[in-house]
């Protein structure tokens, strides 16, 4: 089954006019989940990736699986106030405002090779914030990987403009 067929589209969620791309159906399909993880991992096999960073929440699922396959550590990037140890935070742009994300201060070491993983890239604001946060702590972000790209929203181009290569598996036109 192609990955695209394993992704459910929910119209008018979270608001009218939005076509929500739901990967829970992909995650629940063992073959599709395996295929997605394998395709996210493939370019980095043998690249000595030291950490995989995943953004809350679906990035935790995908990032954990990718980290396991690469024999790398995992770094959770969370909304402000959710991590128990000393953190470092960064503000990032949302569609209608600003939010903050954070990670533990000791999550990455200077120069560590890190891949950022999440389920979807839309405008790129959250991914840009996560990359800047990782770089602020000295990480070498070698790529940003997503199952889904919404190219009409320009997020992948925004991340590539930061000098970080982007890998996506499936593109959906529109929002």
DOLOVEX-936050 format. One line per 10 residues: number of its first residue (from 1); their letters; for each residue x, y, z of N, C-alpha, C, CB. Coordinates in nm, 3 decimals. Atoms other than C-alpha are relative to their C-alpha. Glycine has a CB too. Example, Ala and Ser with C-alpha at 12.3 -4.5 7.8 and 13.67 -1.06 7.14 Angstrom:
% DOLOVEX-936050
1 = AS = 0.089:-0.119:0.000:1.230:-0.450:0.780:0.090:0.120:0.000:-0.099:0.003:0.125; -0.082:-0.119:-0.006:1.367:-0.106:0.714:-0.077:0.109:0.073:0.041:0.046:-0.142 .
//
This chain:
% DOLOVEX-936050
1 = XXXXXXXXXX = 0.084:-0.119:0.000:0.000:0.000:0.000:0.089:0.125:0.000:-0.096:0.000:0.123; -0.076:-0.127:-0.003:0.138:0.346:-0.086:-0.029:0.075:0.130:-0.037:0.089:-0.124; 0.018:-0.074:-0.125:0.190:0.568:0.216:-0.119:0.096:-0.007:0.126:0.078:0.034; 0.109:-0.096:0.016:-0.053:0.825:0.081:-0.135:-0.064:0.032:-0.001:0.056:-0.145; 0.127:0.069:-0.023:-0.335:0.567:0.093:-0.022:-0.034:0.147:-0.005:-0.128:-0.083; 0.011:0.031:-0.142:-0.261:0.501:0.462:-0.030:0.123:0.085:0.127:-0.066:0.048; 0.024:-0.126:-0.072:-0.320:0.866:0.556:-0.146:0.042:-0.021:0.097:0.113:-0.047; 0.141:-0.039:0.005:-0.677:0.965:0.641:-0.010:0.152:-0.012:-0.078:-0.050:0.127; 0.029:-0.143:0.012:-0.810:1.306:0.535:-0.132:0.029:0.067:-0.002:0.045:-0.148; 0.121:-0.039:-0.073:-1.062:1.471:0.766:-0.035:0.143:-0.040:0.020:-0.014:0.156 .
11 = XXXXXXXXXX = 0.037:-0.136:0.041:-1.245:1.768:0.612:-0.051:0.084:0.116:-0.106:-0.006:-0.109; 0.050:-0.101:-0.095:-1.318:2.083:0.812:0.046:-0.023:0.144:-0.151:0.001:-0.003; -0.058:0.015:-0.134:-1.090:1.996:1.105:0.140:0.062:-0.001:0.007:-0.151:0.044; 0.073:-0.040:-0.120:-0.987:2.178:1.318:-0.099:0.114:-0.025:0.098:0.042:0.107; 0.099:-0.103:0.031:-1.188:2.446:1.135:-0.043:-0.015:-0.145:0.055:0.142:0.027; 0.058:0.010:0.133:-1.400:2.481:0.823:0.103:0.041:-0.106:-0.126:0.089:-0.011; -0.090:-0.030:0.112:-1.202:2.472:0.500:0.135:-0.070:0.008:0.022:0.146:-0.008; -0.128:0.071:-0.018:-0.907:2.272:0.641:-0.021:-0.148:-0.030:0.055:0.020:0.145; -0.004:0.145:0.021:-0.832:1.922:0.516:0.111:-0.054:0.089:0.024:-0.039:-0.152; -0.097:0.049:-0.098:-0.661:1.761:0.817:0.056:-0.134:-0.047:-0.065:-0.014:0.140 .
21 = XXXXXXXXXX = -0.067:0.124:0.041:-0.406:1.493:0.722:0.036:-0.077:0.126:0.128:0.030:-0.089; -0.009:0.078:-0.124:-0.434:1.231:0.996:0.088:-0.124:-0.020:-0.141:-0.041:0.048; -0.089:0.115:0.017:-0.141:0.989:1.027:-0.029:-0.112:0.100:0.144:0.044:0.015; 0.027:0.110:-0.094:-0.298:0.782:1.306:-0.037:-0.128:-0.074:-0.113:0.039:0.096; 0.031:0.119:0.080:-0.424:0.547:1.035:0.129:-0.064:-0.053:-0.094:0.036:-0.116; -0.130:0.051:0.043:-0.069:0.512:0.900:0.071:-0.068:0.117:0.088:0.114:-0.057; -0.065:0.057:-0.118:0.064:0.450:1.252:-0.063:-0.133:0.040:-0.008:0.098:0.117; 0.071:0.121:-0.036:-0.200:0.181:1.305:0.016:-0.114:-0.099:-0.143:0.031:0.017; -0.022:0.101:0.104:-0.106:-0.004:0.987:0.148:-0.041:0.007:-0.038:0.056:-0.144; -0.139:0.043:-0.024:0.208:-0.208:1.067:0.089:0.015:-0.122:0.001:-0.144:0.046 .
31 = XXXXXXXXXX = -0.083:-0.008:0.122:0.330:-0.223:0.707:0.026:0.144:-0.041:-0.068:-0.075:-0.116; -0.017:-0.141:0.037:0.271:0.146:0.636:0.092:0.072:0.099:-0.137:0.071:-0.006; -0.085:-0.062:-0.102:0.431:0.251:0.966:0.146:-0.040:-0.023:-0.045:-0.042:0.143; -0.136:0.049:0.026:0.736:0.034:0.895:0.059:0.067:-0.124:-0.001:-0.153:-0.018; -0.046:-0.061:0.126:0.761:0.170:0.539:0.037:0.148:0.023:-0.110:-0.011:-0.109; -0.028:-0.141:-0.027:0.742:0.532:0.661:0.129:0.016:0.079:-0.117:0.063:0.077; -0.122:-0.010:-0.080:1.010:0.480:0.926:0.122:-0.038:-0.085:-0.009:-0.093:0.126; -0.112:0.041:0.086:1.234:0.293:0.680:0.038:0.110:-0.099:-0.035:-0.128:-0.075; -0.028:-0.106:0.097:1.199:0.574:0.425:0.057:0.125:0.065:-0.127:0.035:-0.076; -0.059:-0.114:-0.072:1.276:0.841:0.685:0.145:-0.028:0.038:-0.083:0.033:0.126 .
41 = XXXXXXXXXX = -0.133:0.041:-0.045:1.584:0.648:0.801:0.099:-0.014:-0.116:-0.009:-0.132:0.075; -0.086:0.045:0.110:1.724:0.538:0.463:0.114:0.096:-0.036:-0.083:-0.022:-0.120; -0.112:-0.087:0.041:1.926:0.850:0.366:0.108:0.016:0.107:-0.052:0.136:-0.036; -0.092:-0.027:-0.111:2.094:0.859:0.708:0.065:-0.127:0.055:-0.074:0.071:0.112; -0.063:0.125:-0.043:2.189:0.493:0.750:0.151:0.012:-0.024:-0.060:-0.123:-0.077; -0.145:-0.010:0.010:2.562:0.489:0.818:0.056:0.141:0.013:0.044:-0.056:-0.130; -0.046:-0.140:-0.008:2.579:0.869:0.862:0.043:0.041:0.141:-0.111:0.092:-0.047; -0.040:-0.027:-0.138:2.660:0.841:1.234:-0.080:0.115:0.064:0.149:0.033:0.004; 0.090:-0.095:-0.065:2.358:1.044:1.344:0.001:-0.032:0.149:-0.147:-0.007:-0.060; -0.011:0.022:-0.145:2.391:1.093:1.720:-0.132:0.017:0.074:0.101:0.094:0.057 .
51 = XXXXXXXXXX = 0.129:-0.025:-0.065:2.044:1.223:1.808:-0.108:0.022:-0.106:0.008:0.122:0.097; 0.118:-0.033:0.078:1.698:1.239:1.660:-0.089:0.082:0.091:-0.074:-0.130:-0.054; 0.089:-0.086:-0.078:1.479:1.525:1.784:-0.140:-0.012:-0.059:0.049:0.148:-0.001; 0.138:0.009:0.043:1.102:1.489:1.769:-0.084:0.104:0.071:-0.056:-0.139:0.027; 0.088:-0.102:-0.056:0.839:1.755:1.821:-0.130:-0.062:0.048:-0.028:0.110:-0.103; 0.123:0.046:-0.062:0.538:1.696:2.040:-0.115:0.010:-0.098:-0.031:0.081:0.127; 0.004:0.129:-0.064:0.338:1.479:1.987:0.032:-0.111:-0.100:-0.136:-0.022:0.064; -0.022:0.109:0.095:0.344:1.271:1.668:0.148:-0.013:-0.037:-0.083:0.022:-0.126; -0.144:0.007:0.022:0.712:1.357:1.623:0.069:-0.089:0.101:0.061:0.138:0.004; -0.056:0.093:-0.099:0.776:1.156:1.940:-0.010:-0.143:-0.051:-0.074:0.014:0.136 .
61 = XXXXXXXXXX = 0.022:0.137:0.049:0.630:0.843:1.783:0.096:-0.030:-0.114:-0.147:-0.019:-0.046; -0.085:0.022:0.117:0.810:0.877:1.452:0.148:0.015:0.035:-0.037:0.098:-0.112; -0.140:-0.025:-0.036:1.130:1.020:1.598:0.059:-0.110:0.085:0.011:0.130:0.074; -0.049:0.111:-0.081:1.159:0.743:1.856:0.033:-0.122:-0.085:-0.102:-0.037:0.105; -0.024:0.114:0.089:1.129:0.479:1.585:0.122:0.025:-0.088:-0.124:-0.027:-0.087; -0.116:-0.035:0.083:1.382:0.660:1.362:0.128:-0.008:0.083:-0.016:0.142:-0.061; -0.119:0.005:-0.087:1.625:0.700:1.654:0.041:-0.145:0.026:-0.028:0.073:0.135; -0.029:0.142:-0.024:1.598:0.328:1.730:0.070:-0.061:-0.122:-0.131:-0.077:0.031; -0.058:0.057:0.122:1.672:0.235:1.368:0.142:0.052:-0.027:-0.089:0.032:-0.119; -0.133:-0.060:0.024:1.975:0.470:1.359:0.095:-0.022:0.117:-0.015:0.148:-0.026 .
71 = XXXXXXXXXX = -0.079:0.017:-0.124:2.103:0.361:1.703:0.044:0.135:0.055:0.123:-0.089:-0.026; -0.026:-0.136:-0.047:2.078:0.726:1.805:-0.083:0.026:0.125:-0.033:0.105:-0.111; 0.081:-0.044:-0.113:1.951:0.899:2.116:-0.120:0.078:-0.051:0.082:0.086:0.097; 0.121:-0.075:0.035:1.614:1.075:2.119:-0.013:0.124:0.087:-0.125:-0.088:0.014; 0.019:-0.127:-0.069:1.546:1.439:2.214:-0.145:0.045:-0.017:0.099:0.109:-0.055; 0.136:-0.053:0.011:1.188:1.541:2.296:0.000:0.153:0.005:-0.089:-0.057:0.112; 0.020:-0.146:0.000:1.102:1.900:2.205:-0.146:0.022:0.031:0.042:0.067:-0.138; 0.135:-0.008:-0.054:0.796:2.001:2.402:-0.048:0.143:0.014:-0.007:-0.069:0.134; 0.058:-0.129:-0.033:0.560:2.286:2.469:0.053:0.041:0.136:-0.155:-0.006:0.000; -0.056:-0.055:-0.123:0.676:2.512:2.749:-0.071:-0.057:0.124:-0.011:0.153:0.000 .
81 = XXXXXXXXXX = 0.053:0.044:-0.127:0.633:2.377:3.101:-0.024:-0.149:0.013:-0.124:0.069:0.027; 0.030:0.144:-0.002:0.618:2.004:3.017:0.121:-0.086:0.037:-0.051:-0.042:-0.135; -0.120:0.079:-0.031:0.977:1.896:3.089:0.045:0.023:0.144:0.115:0.036:-0.097; -0.026:-0.009:-0.144:1.093:1.822:3.446:0.135:0.060:0.040:-0.011:-0.133:0.058; -0.135:-0.045:-0.035:1.462:1.925:3.432:0.021:0.142:-0.053:0.108:-0.098:-0.057; -0.032:-0.134:0.048:1.632:2.257:3.355:-0.010:0.002:-0.152:0.142:0.043:0.046; 0.026:-0.006:0.144:1.531:2.368:3.007:0.055:0.128:-0.063:-0.149:-0.010:-0.026; -0.027:-0.117:0.082:1.619:2.608:2.730:-0.119:0.012:-0.093:0.138:-0.013:-0.079; 0.121:-0.017:0.081:1.334:2.760:2.531:0.023:0.099:-0.113:-0.117:0.046:0.087; -0.003:-0.094:0.111:1.265:2.951:2.214:-0.144:0.031:-0.038:0.080:-0.058:-0.122 .
91 = XXXXXXXXXX = 0.132:-0.039:0.051:0.964:3.143:2.083:-0.004:-0.031:-0.149:-0.029:0.151:0.026; 0.016:0.027:0.142:0.826:3.050:1.743:-0.136:0.049:-0.046:0.018:-0.151:-0.031; 0.122:-0.057:0.057:0.557:3.181:1.510:-0.103:-0.108:-0.028:0.032:0.075:-0.128; 0.115:0.082:0.035:0.217:3.019:1.487:-0.080:0.077:-0.106:-0.089:-0.032:0.126; 0.082:-0.066:0.102:-0.045:3.098:1.224:-0.062:0.129:0.056:-0.111:-0.096:-0.050; 0.063:-0.118:-0.059:-0.214:3.341:1.466:0.065:0.035:0.133:-0.150:-0.023:0.019; -0.064:-0.040:-0.124:0.047:3.433:1.726:0.137:-0.064:0.019:-0.088:-0.034:0.116; -0.132:0.050:-0.036:0.354:3.309:1.907:-0.016:-0.101:0.113:0.095:0.117:0.043; 0.000:0.098:-0.108:0.425:3.008:2.129:0.146:-0.026:0.037:-0.074:-0.131:-0.041; -0.136:0.036:-0.040:0.729:2.861:2.306:0.013:-0.151:0.006:0.035:0.062:0.136 .
101 = XXXXXXXXXX = -0.032:0.141:-0.014:0.894:2.522:2.292:0.131:-0.008:0.075:0.009:-0.073:-0.138; -0.123:0.015:-0.076:1.173:2.383:2.502:0.052:-0.142:-0.003:-0.021:0.044:0.143; -0.063:0.130:-0.016:1.413:2.099:2.556:0.093:0.011:0.120:0.078:-0.044:-0.130; -0.093:-0.001:-0.113:1.643:1.998:2.839:0.134:0.061:-0.044:0.021:-0.142:0.055; -0.126:-0.066:0.033:1.967:2.197:2.854:0.110:-0.100:-0.035:0.045:0.085:0.116; -0.104:0.100:0.026:2.170:1.874:2.842:-0.041:-0.102:-0.107:0.034:-0.072:0.128; 0.053:0.096:0.098:1.975:1.711:2.555:0.095:-0.024:-0.117:-0.132:0.050:-0.053; -0.096:0.016:0.109:2.242:1.772:2.289:0.133:0.060:0.042:-0.052:0.067:-0.130; -0.134:-0.051:-0.026:2.615:1.828:2.299:0.047:0.080:-0.122:0.099:-0.116:0.032; -0.057:-0.083:0.106:2.814:2.077:2.095:0.044:-0.087:-0.118:0.119:0.083:0.053 .
111 = XXXXXXXXXX = -0.042:0.069:0.121:2.851:1.953:1.737:-0.068:-0.132:-0.030:0.142:-0.023:0.007; 0.068:0.128:0.027:2.627:1.646:1.769:-0.085:0.010:-0.126:-0.089:-0.041:0.121; 0.079:0.008:0.123:2.468:1.541:1.439:-0.142:-0.042:0.036:0.064:-0.099:-0.102; 0.139:0.019:-0.039:2.091:1.567:1.481:-0.091:0.008:-0.123:-0.042:0.106:0.104; 0.108:-0.007:0.099:1.791:1.496:1.257:-0.127:0.038:0.075:-0.017:-0.137:-0.077; 0.130:-0.038:-0.054:1.459:1.665:1.330:-0.108:-0.081:-0.073:-0.026:0.153:-0.015; 0.106:0.083:0.060:1.151:1.443:1.272:-0.136:0.046:0.052:0.023:-0.150:0.032; 0.138:-0.026:-0.038:0.780:1.527:1.270:-0.091:-0.061:-0.106:-0.027:0.154:0.017; 0.093:0.062:0.094:0.467:1.405:1.098:-0.027:0.085:-0.122:-0.129:-0.031:0.068; 0.046:-0.087:0.107:0.392:1.710:0.884:0.069:0.134:0.005:-0.150:0.019:0.009 .
121 = XXXXXXXXXX = -0.048:-0.137:0.008:0.538:2.036:0.763:-0.100:0.081:-0.082:0.142:0.006:-0.063; 0.096:-0.089:0.065:0.298:2.316:0.676:0.070:0.134:-0.026:-0.129:0.019:0.088; -0.066:-0.130:0.018:0.419:2.676:0.722:0.146:-0.003:0.042:-0.074:0.107:0.079; -0.139:0.013:-0.043:0.742:2.561:0.885:0.037:0.075:0.126:0.088:0.045:-0.107; -0.031:-0.079:-0.120:0.715:2.784:1.192:0.047:-0.084:0.117:-0.120:0.078:0.041; -0.038:0.086:-0.112:0.734:2.502:1.446:0.134:-0.067:-0.028:-0.109:-0.106:0.026; -0.127:0.065:0.036:1.013:2.321:1.262:0.115:0.101:0.006:-0.008:-0.063:-0.141; -0.104:-0.103:-0.007:1.210:2.645:1.228:0.037:0.028:0.145:-0.047:0.130:-0.069; -0.027:-0.022:-0.142:1.174:2.706:1.602:0.082:-0.113:0.060:-0.130:0.015:0.077; -0.072:0.117:-0.053:1.293:2.352:1.682:0.145:-0.001:-0.051:-0.071:-0.131:-0.041 .
131 = XXXXXXXXXX = -0.136:-0.004:0.055:1.594:2.387:1.450:0.082:0.108:0.069:-0.003:0.027:-0.153; -0.073:-0.109:-0.067:1.691:2.720:1.602:0.031:-0.035:0.146:-0.083:0.131:-0.005; -0.023:0.044:-0.137:1.655:2.572:1.951:0.116:-0.099:0.005:-0.128:-0.062:0.059; -0.109:0.098:0.006:1.879:2.277:1.863:0.133:0.068:-0.031:-0.030:-0.108:-0.105; -0.123:-0.071:0.037:2.134:2.506:1.699:0.048:0.090:0.113:-0.023:0.083:-0.128; -0.034:-0.085:-0.115:2.125:2.742:1.999:0.082:-0.079:0.103:-0.128:0.056:0.067; -0.072:0.085:-0.095:2.249:2.448:2.208:0.120:-0.071:-0.063:-0.094:-0.102:0.058; -0.122:0.051:0.062:2.525:2.364:1.959:-0.016:-0.120:-0.090:0.095:-0.032:0.103; 0.021:0.116:0.086:2.366:2.081:1.761:0.025:0.035:-0.146:-0.142:-0.054:0.017; -0.015:-0.011:0.144:2.452:2.028:1.396:-0.123:-0.069:-0.061:0.135:-0.066:-0.050 .
141 = XXXXXXXXXX = 0.124:0.055:0.055:2.105:1.982:1.243:0.026:-0.034:-0.146:-0.121:0.101:0.016; -0.039:0.044:0.134:2.181:1.775:0.934:-0.120:-0.019:-0.093:0.078:-0.129:0.008; 0.118:0.015:0.083:1.821:1.731:0.813:-0.127:0.016:0.083:0.000:-0.135:-0.071; 0.134:0.000:-0.059:1.452:1.779:0.886:-0.084:-0.094:-0.085:-0.062:0.146:0.006; 0.072:0.106:0.070:1.231:1.483:0.796:-0.146:-0.002:0.043:0.065:-0.137:0.026; 0.143:-0.003:-0.025:0.853:1.471:0.766:-0.068:-0.105:-0.086:-0.059:0.141:-0.028; 0.078:0.092:0.082:0.602:1.214:0.647:-0.075:0.081:-0.105:-0.098:-0.084:0.087; 0.088:-0.077:0.088:0.374:1.481:0.495:0.054:0.142:-0.020:-0.142:0.005:0.057; -0.029:-0.139:0.035:0.451:1.807:0.316:-0.126:0.062:-0.059:0.120:0.009:-0.102; 0.104:-0.081:0.062:0.190:2.071:0.238:0.073:0.112:-0.075:-0.103:0.058:0.108 .
151 = XXXXXXXXXX = -0.090:-0.093:0.069:0.401:2.247:-0.028:-0.059:0.138:-0.027:0.042:-0.059:-0.129; 0.062:-0.130:0.025:0.148:2.525:-0.093:0.022:0.098:0.115:-0.149:-0.018:-0.024; -0.020:-0.087:-0.117:0.223:2.658:0.258:0.147:0.041:0.018:-0.048:-0.071:0.125; -0.137:-0.048:0.006:0.599:2.689:0.193:0.094:-0.039:0.113:-0.002:0.142:-0.008; -0.085:0.033:-0.114:0.737:2.528:0.508:0.131:-0.066:-0.036:-0.075:-0.089:0.092; -0.124:0.069:0.038:0.990:2.299:0.340:0.101:0.099:-0.057:-0.030:-0.111:-0.103; -0.091:-0.102:0.057:1.133:2.593:0.145:0.059:0.089:0.110:-0.075:0.088:-0.103; -0.047:-0.082:-0.112:1.158:2.794:0.468:0.114:-0.071:0.074:-0.117:0.031:0.099; -0.103:0.077:-0.071:1.361:2.515:0.633:0.126:-0.013:-0.086:-0.053:-0.140:0.039; -0.115:0.007:0.090:1.584:2.470:0.328:0.075:0.132:-0.006:-0.045:-0.040:-0.140 .
161 = XXXXXXXXXX = -0.063:-0.132:-0.002:1.651:2.846:0.336:0.089:0.018:0.123:-0.106:0.111:-0.004; -0.086:-0.003:-0.120:1.802:2.788:0.683:0.127:-0.084:-0.022:-0.077:-0.053:0.124; -0.115:0.086:0.027:2.053:2.552:0.518:-0.017:-0.142:0.050:0.123:0.059:0.062; 0.029:0.134:-0.049:1.883:2.238:0.651:-0.076:-0.076:-0.109:-0.083:0.005:0.135; 0.072:0.079:0.100:1.791:1.975:0.390:-0.128:-0.059:0.057:0.090:-0.113:-0.054; 0.131:0.051:-0.042:1.430:1.855:0.404:-0.029:-0.128:-0.078:-0.112:0.106:-0.024; 0.047:0.125:0.062:1.304:1.502:0.337:-0.147:-0.017:0.036:0.084:-0.125:0.048; 0.140:0.030:-0.021:0.933:1.440:0.293:-0.036:-0.122:-0.082:-0.090:0.122:-0.037; 0.039:0.125:0.067:0.755:1.122:0.188:-0.124:0.014:-0.087:-0.024:-0.106:0.103; 0.126:-0.016:0.071:0.412:1.238:0.069:-0.034:0.150:-0.001:-0.114:-0.085:0.068 .
171 = XXXXX = 0.045:-0.139:0.008:0.285:1.576:-0.054:-0.148:0.004:-0.030:0.080:0.078:-0.108; 0.141:-0.026:0.026:-0.072:1.701:-0.044:-0.014:0.147:-0.038:-0.089:-0.035:0.126; 0.023:-0.139:0.041:-0.169:2.012:-0.236:-0.108:0.063:0.088:-0.041:0.006:-0.150; 0.098:-0.071:-0.081:-0.375:2.277:-0.061:0.042:0.006:0.146:-0.136:-0.066:-0.011; -0.029:-0.016:-0.143:-0.403:2.326:0.313:-0.039:-0.125:0.071:-0.073:0.123:0.059 .
//
